[in-house]
Amino acid sequence: MRIGVLTSGGDAPGMNACIRAVVRAAISMGHEVVGIYRGYAGLLREEFYKDERGHPMMNLRSVSDISRRGGTILHTSRCKEFYTDDGLRKAAEVLRRNKIDALIPIGGDGTFRGAVALAKYWDGQIVGCPGTIDNDLIGSDYTIGFATAVHTAVEAVDKLRDTADAHERMFLVEVMGRHSGYIALYTAIAAAAEIACIPETPTDTGEIVRLLHDLKLRGKTSVMIIVAEGDERGGAAVLQKALCEVKCPYEVRVLALGHLQRGGSPVPQDRILASRLGDFAVHAILQGKSGVMAGEQKGELVLTPLEETFAAHRPVPEVYVKLLETLAT
Ligand code: F6P
């Protein structure tokens, strides 16, 4: 069997460990792996990883020592052309011409929307792996890259706390999550922040300012507010303006962590999850499965139809929202 593997959409730390697992698992069971560069854009342009003999094939050595590296050795992209009928037809033709029987796309909701669309034109098997720092897919408790992104954000907030304390200031730290508060909420709890502004809960500036006055009265010298970029009020800069208008009792500084959160060496949790899911995706293909995402729920490996992974907003755990409130006030 010839299995294609690609990474698409926003890169996530751990994608390399997932590629390695796909390659090693498939080869160990006597199958071939074609590495497709630059996601769906590279598929359309037939940009394949070539081995030493120039064959479009990955081997055991092509994935040596990549698990600890951030980014993705196959590179990634967001591809508009792929979502057109012509693009999808062309992609199916490329897959057929190169005798690829199955595809493992590693990515987030956009990647899986693309995979579902492709399935209308191509009858090969598709089993996705969840690779996104956002942790916003249904079907896996955690996505590959989330733990590292939180780790990076927490390290940054810890450092900011030092200077915030020294100057007795408040920081608004914006983290990624276009539609999701997962990174913000987990970062806030781990970094002992006072507040998280996330799209899943209402952000009321009057309420925040009341809380800040309470904190000031209780002698709190520094405050950390973690803002999800997708908060319904807007990002950290918008919130800073709104808070200053309603007389914030602290001097405020803003920092958007941005793409910093997507880089860096993946933490062991992401490497292990990625290795497990890459191996599981190959096994699922060999068992004839298709149109599904490989995920881990409560420690068990599970398959979820691709359409379901992005069909609804994945809620953040209510207990974590409560925990943050309890610990901060
Ligand atoms: O990887 C997901 C994500 O990090 C979102 O949280 C963010 O809004 C988006 O990617 C931005 O990515 P880019 O700048 O690569 O389009």
Boltz pocket constraint, residues with backbone or C-beta under 6 A from the ligand:
constraints:
  - pocket:
      binder: B
      contacts: [[A, 9], [A, 10], [A, 11], [A, 132], [A, 133], [A, 134], [A, 176], [A, 177], [A, 178], [A, 179], [A, 229], [A, 262]]
      max_distance: 6.0
